[in-house]
Amino acid sequence: MTKFSTGSAVVMAIAIACCTPTMPVRAALFDGPVDRLPAIERDSLRNGQTVVTGEKGKYVAKVLVTASPDAVWRVLTDYANLSKFIPNMTSSKVLESYGNRKVIEQVDTRQVFIVSIVSRTKLAIEETDRKQIDFHLIDGDLSKMEGYWKMEPVSSVPNRPANQVLITYTVNAQPSDSTPADAFYGIFKDALNDTLQAIKNEIKSRG
């Protein structure tokens, strides 16, 4: 009787081990680009909000859109028409284009109290098709402007095809010596939310 019970226990233990998923397997199911973010950021993104973190000109802004990578890419690279839907951007044009490398010039105008502040930036851009857009300042009114736009496919249901895209905008923007730094940082950070929401709305409107 003792031998039978011991053997049964061993067999039962093996059966349980084989049938019960291990923790790494379960974790792998929820290991997408949104799942890896802090809980408060995950919840905000899934509720349609923009998440902006960082300080002193170095920011990371994220938004989650329900669209195909092609649809997102078409909007992000529509440089000549960005001023039509991005708040405070009054001009955007392509100066040079060599395949995946471009030079664009953008003019931003915003009202601060009774003063209109106009800034111009000329950016060198390098595109990685439907994945990332790197940029850096080559001329303009800022002392530094560099970063990238990143696209990551997201599935709202584990093990299903991606039906969303996480857009991440990482930037380091620094004012010129003549611009009060604290005021610049505050204005720039506040504008990031409006910019990403405008991009999200434009992607949606184009279907």
C-alpha positions as CSV (number, residue, x, y, z in Angstrom):
1,M,0.0,0.0,0.0
2,T,2.9,2.4,0.8
3,K,4.6,1.7,-2.5
4,F,1.4,2.3,-4.4
5,S,0.7,5.6,-2.6
6,T,4.2,6.9,-3.2
7,G,4.2,6.0,-6.8
8,S,0.8,7.6,-7.3
9,A,2.0,10.8,-5.6
10,V,5.0,11.0,-8.0
11,V,2.8,10.4,-11.1
12,M,0.3,13.1,-9.8
13,A,3.1,15.6,-9.2
14,I,4.4,15.0,-12.8
15,A,0.9,15.4,-14.2
16,I,0.4,18.7,-12.3
17,A,3.8,20.0,-13.4
18,C,3.0,19.2,-17.1
19,C,-0.5,20.7,-17.1
20,T,0.2,23.9,-15.1
21,P,1.7,26.9,-17.0
22,T,4.8,28.3,-15.4
23,M,5.1,32.0,-14.5
24,P,7.5,32.9,-17.4
25,V,5.0,31.5,-19.9
26,R,2.2,33.6,-18.5
27,A,4.4,36.7,-18.3
28,A,5.4,36.3,-22.0
29,L,1.8,36.6,-23.0
30,F,1.7,40.1,-21.6
31,D,5.1,41.4,-22.7
32,G,4.1,43.9,-25.4
33,P,5.4,47.5,-25.5
34,V,2.4,48.8,-23.5
35,D,2.5,45.9,-21.0
36,R,6.0,46.8,-20.0
37,L,5.1,50.3,-18.9
38,P,4.3,51.4,-15.4
39,A,0.6,50.6,-14.5
40,I,-0.4,54.3,-14.4
41,E,1.0,54.8,-17.9
42,R,-0.6,51.6,-19.2
43,D,-4.0,52.7,-17.9
44,S,-3.8,56.2,-19.3
45,L,-2.8,55.0,-22.8
46,R,-5.5,52.4,-22.9
47,N,-8.0,55.1,-21.9
48,G,-7.0,57.2,-24.9
49,Q,-4.9,59.7,-23.0
50,T,-1.4,60.9,-23.9
51,V,1.4,60.2,-21.4
52,V,4.2,62.8,-21.1
53,T,7.2,62.3,-18.8
54,G,10.5,64.1,-18.4
55,E,11.8,67.6,-17.5
56,K,14.1,70.4,-18.6
57,G,13.6,69.8,-22.3
58,K,14.1,66.1,-22.2
59,Y,10.7,64.4,-22.7
60,V,9.1,61.2,-23.7
61,A,5.5,61.4,-25.0
62,K,3.3,58.4,-25.9
63,V,-0.1,57.8,-27.4
64,L,-1.8,54.6,-28.4
65,V,-3.8,54.6,-31.6
66,T,-6.1,52.0,-33.2
67,A,-4.8,51.9,-36.7
68,S,-2.4,50.0,-39.0
69,P,1.3,50.9,-39.1
70,D,0.8,52.1,-42.7
71,A,-1.9,54.6,-41.6
72,V,0.3,55.9,-38.8
73,W,3.4,56.2,-41.0
74,R,1.5,58.2,-43.7
75,V,0.5,60.8,-41.1
76,L,3.9,61.0,-39.4
77,T,5.8,61.5,-42.7
78,D,3.3,63.9,-44.2
79,Y,5.8,66.7,-43.5
80,A,4.3,69.2,-46.1
81,N,0.9,69.1,-44.4
82,L,1.8,68.8,-40.7
83,S,0.9,72.5,-40.2
84,K,-2.7,71.7,-41.2
85,F,-3.4,69.6,-38.1
86,I,-0.7,70.2,-35.5
87,P,-1.6,73.1,-33.2
88,N,0.7,76.2,-33.3
89,M,2.7,74.9,-36.3
90,T,2.2,77.6,-39.0
91,S,4.5,76.2,-41.6
92,S,6.1,72.9,-42.5
93,K,7.9,72.2,-45.8
94,V,10.4,69.7,-47.3
95,L,13.5,71.5,-48.4
96,E,15.5,68.4,-49.5
97,S,14.6,64.8,-50.1
98,Y,17.0,61.9,-50.8
99,G,15.1,58.6,-50.3
100,N,14.8,58.0,-46.5
101,R,16.8,61.2,-45.7
102,K,15.1,64.6,-45.8
103,V,15.6,68.1,-44.6
104,I,12.4,69.9,-43.4
105,E,11.8,73.4,-42.1
106,Q,9.1,74.2,-39.6
107,V,7.8,77.4,-38.1
108,D,5.9,77.4,-34.8
109,T,3.9,80.4,-33.6
110,R,2.2,80.7,-30.2
111,Q,0.7,83.4,-28.1
112,V,2.1,83.9,-24.6
113,F,0.1,86.5,-22.8
114,I,0.1,89.4,-25.3
115,V,3.4,88.4,-27.0
116,S,3.6,86.2,-30.1
117,I,6.6,83.9,-30.0
118,V,7.8,82.6,-33.4
119,S,10.5,79.9,-33.7
120,R,12.0,78.3,-36.8
121,T,13.7,74.9,-36.9
122,K,15.5,73.2,-39.8
123,L,15.7,69.5,-39.2
124,A,17.6,66.6,-40.8
125,I,15.5,63.5,-40.8
126,E,16.3,59.8,-41.4
127,E,13.4,57.4,-41.8
128,T,13.4,53.7,-40.9
129,D,10.3,52.5,-42.8
130,R,7.2,52.2,-40.5
131,K,9.4,51.9,-37.4
132,Q,11.3,55.1,-36.6
133,I,12.0,58.7,-37.6
134,D,15.2,60.2,-36.3
135,F,15.8,63.9,-36.4
136,H,18.3,66.5,-35.3
137,L,18.6,70.3,-35.6
138,I,20.9,71.7,-38.3
139,D,19.7,75.4,-38.1
140,G,17.1,77.5,-36.3
141,D,16.1,79.4,-33.2
142,L,16.9,76.6,-30.7
143,S,20.3,75.6,-29.4
144,K,19.3,71.9,-29.6
145,M,16.5,69.8,-31.0
146,E,17.0,66.1,-31.5
147,G,15.2,62.8,-30.9
148,Y,13.0,60.3,-32.7
149,W,9.4,59.1,-33.4
150,K,9.0,55.4,-32.8
151,M,6.2,53.1,-33.8
152,E,5.5,49.8,-32.1
153,P,2.6,47.4,-33.1
154,V,0.4,46.5,-30.2
155,S,-2.2,43.7,-29.8
156,S,-5.1,44.5,-27.4
157,V,-5.5,40.7,-26.9
158,P,-2.5,38.4,-26.2
159,N,-1.5,36.1,-29.1
160,R,-3.7,38.0,-31.5
161,P,-2.6,40.1,-34.5
162,A,-1.7,43.7,-33.7
163,N,-4.5,46.1,-34.1
164,Q,-3.0,49.2,-32.5
165,V,0.3,51.2,-32.7
166,L,2.1,52.8,-29.8
167,I,3.6,56.1,-30.9
168,T,6.5,57.3,-28.8
169,Y,8.1,60.8,-29.3
170,T,11.4,61.2,-27.6
171,V,13.0,64.6,-27.7
172,N,15.7,66.8,-26.3
173,A,14.8,70.5,-27.0
174,Q,16.9,73.3,-25.6
175,P,16.3,77.0,-25.9
176,S,18.7,79.6,-27.2
177,D,20.6,81.7,-24.7
178,S,18.2,84.6,-25.2
179,T,15.1,82.6,-24.2
180,P,14.2,82.0,-20.5
181,A,14.7,78.3,-20.0
182,D,12.0,77.6,-17.5
183,A,9.3,79.3,-19.6
184,F,10.5,77.5,-22.7
185,Y,10.4,74.1,-20.9
186,G,6.9,74.7,-19.6
187,I,5.5,75.8,-23.0
188,F,7.2,72.9,-24.8
189,K,6.0,70.2,-22.4
190,D,2.4,71.5,-22.4
191,A,2.4,71.4,-26.3
192,L,3.4,67.7,-26.4
193,N,0.0,66.5,-25.3
194,D,-1.8,68.6,-27.9
195,T,0.6,67.5,-30.6
196,L,0.2,63.8,-30.0
197,Q,-3.6,64.1,-29.6
198,A,-3.7,66.0,-32.9
199,I,-1.8,63.3,-34.7
200,K,-4.1,60.6,-33.2
201,N,-7.1,62.5,-34.4
202,E,-5.6,63.0,-37.9
203,I,-4.9,59.2,-38.2
204,K,-8.5,58.5,-37.2
205,S,-10.0,61.0,-39.6
206,R,-8.1,59.6,-42.5
207,G,-9.4,56.1,-41.7
